[in-house]
Amino acid sequence: MFQFILAFINLFFVGLLAGEEFVIRLGVRDTLLVLDDPSHIKLRQALIRTLRVLVPVIMLPAIISGVTLAIVDATSRGCVFSWAGAVALLVFLAVTMFGTVPINAGALEWNPNVPPQNWKSLINRWESLNNVRCLLAVVSFVLFLVSAALHFS
């Protein structure tokens, strides 16, 4: 029963994380591109302020439950998928902490009317890293779904 509850919690949070990343990647990105530069920066800064709270609230339980599930699930038919899902989440965390977070921290300091000269290259770097994050989140969700299907079938 413990493993079932843990798998449920994990799928809930990893699903939220994958969904949030998917929407940012496919829903928000193109919207920002049609704005003038000051509006783009202001909206990006507002998103950073909101998502720097929301994403960790979703990400940390996803990672904790994912790693815990991989450890607890060590002998089931789906254990390889649980471990792969947990590794994907840990790589997601590393890309976040060492990639997007520093760019976001700098972006919060930008003056929307006089941004730094390299702001577009920084945004392009962030977008590339976010592509990786989105892929990792969605792949992790699929891996945990397969693990649960194998374990509970």
PESULJO-V558849 format. One record per residue. RES is the residue in one letter. SS is DSSP state (h for helix, s for strand, l for the rest). PHI is phi in whole degrees, -180 to 180 (NA if undefined). D_LAST is the distance of its C-alpha to the last C-alpha in Angstrom with 2 decimals. Layout:
BEGIN
{{RES | SS | PHI | D_LAST} {RES | SS | PHI | D_LAST}}
END
This chain:
BEGIN
{{M | l | NA | 14.35} {F | h | -58 | 16.36} {Q | h | -67 | 13.63} {F | h | -64 | 11.80} {I | h | -64 | 15.32} {L | h | -62 | 16.15} {A | h | -63 | 13.26} {F | h | -63 | 14.38} {I | h | -59 | 17.96} {N | h | -60 | 17.38} {L | h | -63 | 15.84} {F | h | -61 | 18.68} {F | h | -73 | 21.40} {V | h | -68 | 20.32} {G | h | -65 | 19.93} {L | h | -61 | 23.38} {L | h | -62 | 24.81} {A | h | -62 | 23.67} {G | h | -65 | 25.00} {E | h | -62 | 28.23} {E | h | -65 | 28.84} {F | h | -63 | 28.15} {V | h | -68 | 30.65} {I | h | -61 | 33.22} {R | h | -67 | 32.99} {L | h | -101 | 33.12} {G | h | -104 | 34.74} {V | h | -92 | 37.26} {R | h | -54 | 38.48} {D | h | -68 | 40.26} {T | h | -63 | 41.78} {L | h | -63 | 43.45} {L | h | -68 | 44.96} {V | l | -89 | 47.06} {L | l | -85 | 48.73} {D | l | -68 | 52.03} {D | h | -56 | 51.90} {P | h | -61 | 52.81} {S | h | -66 | 50.35} {H | h | -58 | 47.60} {I | h | -66 | 48.31} {K | h | -62 | 48.57} {L | h | -66 | 45.24} {R | h | -60 | 43.59} {Q | h | -63 | 45.12} {A | h | -65 | 43.90} {L | h | -63 | 40.32} {I | h | -60 | 40.58} {R | h | -61 | 41.84} {T | h | -77 | 38.95} {L | h | -75 | 36.10} {R | h | -70 | 37.30} {V | h | -97 | 36.31} {L | h | -65 | 33.23} {V | h | -61 | 31.44} {P | h | -62 | 31.66} {V | h | -63 | 30.43} {I | h | -90 | 27.20} {M | h | -65 | 27.16} {L | h | -64 | 27.72} {P | h | -63 | 24.82} {A | h | -63 | 22.55} {I | h | -68 | 23.93} {I | h | -62 | 24.02} {S | h | -68 | 20.47} {G | h | -67 | 19.34} {V | h | -67 | 21.40} {T | h | -61 | 20.48} {L | h | -63 | 16.73} {A | h | -62 | 17.49} {I | h | -70 | 19.58} {V | h | -68 | 17.32} {D | l | -89 | 14.29} {A | l | -60 | 16.68} {T | l | -116 | 15.10} {S | l | -84 | 11.35} {R | l | -63 | 10.13} {G | l | -96 | 10.41} {C | h | -62 | 13.78} {V | h | -62 | 15.94} {F | h | -71 | 14.64} {S | h | -64 | 15.21} {W | h | -64 | 18.62} {A | h | -63 | 19.50} {G | h | -63 | 18.75} {A | h | -65 | 20.90} {V | h | -63 | 23.61} {A | h | -59 | 23.73} {L | h | -68 | 24.32} {L | h | -68 | 26.99} {V | h | -67 | 28.70} {F | h | -55 | 28.57} {L | h | -61 | 30.36} {A | h | -64 | 32.93} {V | h | -62 | 33.71} {T | h | -66 | 34.14} {M | h | -66 | 36.35} {F | h | -102 | 38.48} {G | h | -118 | 38.49} {T | h | -78 | 38.23} {V | h | -60 | 39.37} {P | h | -62 | 42.78} {I | h | -66 | 43.38} {N | h | -61 | 42.49} {A | h | -60 | 44.82} {G | h | -67 | 47.62} {A | h | -63 | 46.99} {L | l | -66 | 47.53} {E | l | -91 | 51.06} {W | l | -68 | 52.01} {N | s | -86 | 54.78} {P | l | -58 | 53.48} {N | l | -86 | 57.02} {V | s | -140 | 57.75} {P | l | -72 | 54.51} {P | l | -62 | 54.72} {Q | l | -61 | 55.62} {N | l | -95 | 52.34} {W | h | -63 | 50.09} {K | h | -70 | 48.74} {S | h | -69 | 47.86} {L | h | -66 | 46.07} {I | h | -65 | 44.11} {N | h | -62 | 43.25} {R | h | -63 | 42.04} {W | h | -60 | 39.94} {E | h | -62 | 38.47} {S | h | -63 | 37.55} {L | h | -65 | 35.86} {N | h | -68 | 34.05} {N | h | -58 | 32.74} {V | h | -64 | 31.20} {R | h | -60 | 29.83} {C | h | -61 | 28.28} {L | h | -60 | 26.64} {L | h | -63 | 25.33} {A | h | -65 | 23.93} {V | h | -68 | 22.16} {V | h | -63 | 20.84} {S | h | -60 | 19.64} {F | h | -60 | 17.78} {V | h | -62 | 16.08} {L | h | -63 | 15.27} {F | h | -69 | 13.75} {L | h | -64 | 11.67} {V | h | -63 | 10.39} {S | h | -58 | 9.94} {A | h | -63 | 7.97} {A | h | -63 | 5.65} {L | h | -70 | 5.54} {H | h | -73 | 5.79} {F | h | -101 | 3.79} {S | l | -92 | 0.00}}
END
